């Protein structure tokens, strides 16, 4: 069962964009060390919004945990009237098609082949290689020709390369 720690409503939280407010709330739910928030997406207009929450875990996330977070988040959103009007809430893992954005995601996918867009003056260069691990914000990537160290700041986009 996910535990909800004390929820505080500060003026700063109330003035923050809804995505930020909901993200902070979800992070309070994820008190287990192996779970983390990947992202929050809100689509649509007031009265018919789709709120998508992406969470992951160092060892994956069980369906029961997703359901628990969804129920508890919906309860708090409704109780605090954070989302005006009707909304649909989806809580899921990011899936392989979503970009990797945090150090914990890179750590979780060690050994997998990645496609990475590296920032440069020309807009970016795509490379691919095996994720050898991450340490102190630096990804080690084994390409077909060498092993490269890439800081998270130099990565514009990264995703898992599917084997087919």
C-alpha positions in Angstrom: 0.0 0.0 0.0 1.3 3.5 -0.8 1.5 5.8 2.1 0.6 9.4 1.9 2.7 11.7 4.0 1.4 15.0 5.3 0.3 17.1 2.4 1.1 20.8 2.7 -0.6 23.5 0.7 1.8 26.4 0.4 1.1 29.5 -1.7 4.0 28.6 -4.0 2.4 25.2 -4.7 -1.0 26.8 -5.4 0.6 29.2 -7.9 2.7 26.5 -9.7 1.4 25.0 -12.9 -1.0 22.1 -12.4 1.5 19.6 -13.7 4.0 20.7 -11.0 1.4 20.6 -8.3 0.3 17.1 -9.3 3.9 15.9 -9.7 4.7 17.1 -6.1 1.7 15.3 -4.8 2.6 12.0 -6.6 6.1 12.2 -5.2 4.6 12.3 -1.7 2.8 9.0 -2.5 6.0 7.3 -3.7 7.7 7.0 -0.3 9.3 3.7 -1.3 12.9 4.1 -2.3 12.5 2.1 -5.4 9.7 4.1 -7.0 10.0 7.5 -8.7 8.0 9.9 -10.8 9.0 10.1 -14.5 6.5 12.7 -15.7 3.1 14.3 -15.6 1.2 15.2 -18.8 -2.1 17.1 -18.9 -4.0 17.4 -22.1 -7.3 18.9 -23.1 -9.3 21.9 -21.7 -10.9 22.6 -18.4 -13.8 20.2 -18.0 -12.4 17.4 -20.1 -8.8 16.9 -19.2 -6.6 13.8 -19.5 -4.0 13.6 -16.8 -1.3 11.1 -17.4 1.1 10.1 -14.6 4.2 8.1 -15.4 6.0 6.3 -12.6 8.8 3.8 -12.6 10.8 1.7 -10.1 14.3 0.5 -9.9 12.9 -3.0 -10.3 9.8 -2.1 -12.3 6.3 -1.4 -11.0 3.6 -3.9 -10.2 0.1 -3.3 -11.6 -1.3 -3.2 -8.0 1.0 -0.3 -7.2 -0.2 1.6 -10.3 -3.9 1.0 -9.2 -3.2 2.1 -5.6 -1.5 5.3 -6.7 -4.3 6.0 -9.1 -7.0 5.6 -6.5 -5.2 7.6 -3.8 -4.3 10.4 -6.3 -7.9 10.6 -7.6 -9.1 10.9 -4.0 -6.8 13.8 -3.2 -7.4 15.6 -6.5 -11.2 15.4 -5.8 -11.0 16.2 -2.1 -8.8 19.3 -2.7 -10.6 20.2 -6.0 -7.3 20.6 -7.8 -8.7 19.9 -11.2 -11.7 21.9 -12.1 -14.5 19.9 -14.0 -14.3 16.4 -15.3 -11.0 14.7 -15.9 -9.6 11.2 -16.7 -6.6 9.9 -14.8 -4.2 7.4 -16.2 -1.3 6.1 -14.0 1.2 3.9 -15.8 4.8 3.1 -16.4 6.5 5.1 -19.2 6.9 2.3 -21.6 9.8 1.8 -24.0 8.5 4.5 -26.4 8.9 7.4 -23.9 12.3 9.2 -23.7 14.6 8.5 -20.8 14.9 11.7 -18.8 16.4 10.9 -15.4 19.5 9.2 -14.0 17.4 6.6 -12.3 15.9 5.6 -15.7 19.3 5.1 -17.2 20.4 3.0 -14.2 17.2 0.9 -14.6 18.0 0.1 -18.2 21.7 -0.9 -18.0 22.5 -3.4 -20.7 19.9 -2.2 -23.1 20.7 -0.6 -26.5 19.9 3.1 -26.5 19.5 5.7 -29.3 20.8 9.1 -28.1 20.6 12.5 -29.6 23.7 14.5 -28.4 23.4 18.3 -28.4 25.9 20.2 -30.6 26.2 23.3 -32.7 24.4 21.6 -35.7 21.4 20.8 -33.6 22.4 17.2 -32.7 23.9 13.9 -33.6 22.3 10.5 -33.2 24.4 7.7 -31.8 23.5 4.3 -30.5 25.1 1.9 -28.2 24.8 -0.3 -25.1 24.1 1.4 -21.8 27.0 0.4 -19.6 25.8 2.4 -16.6 25.5 5.8 -15.1 27.6 7.5 -12.4 27.4 11.0 -11.1 25.3 12.3 -14.0 27.6 10.6 -16.7 26.3 7.8 -18.9 28.8 5.3 -20.2 27.7 4.1 -23.7 29.5 1.4 -25.7 29.1 2.2 -29.4 30.3 0.0 -32.3 33.6 1.8 -32.3 34.4 3.0 -28.8 33.1 3.7 -25.3 31.9 7.2 -24.6 31.1 9.1 -21.5 28.1 11.4 -21.9 26.9 13.9 -19.3 23.1 14.1 -18.9 23.4 17.8 -19.9 24.8 16.8 -23.3 21.9 14.5 -24.1 19.0 16.1 -25.9 16.9 12.9 -26.2 17.5 9.2 -25.3 15.3 6.2 -25.8 15.5 2.4 -25.8 16.2 0.9 -29.2 13.8 -1.9 -29.8 15.4 -5.1 -31.2 13.2 -5.3 -34.3 
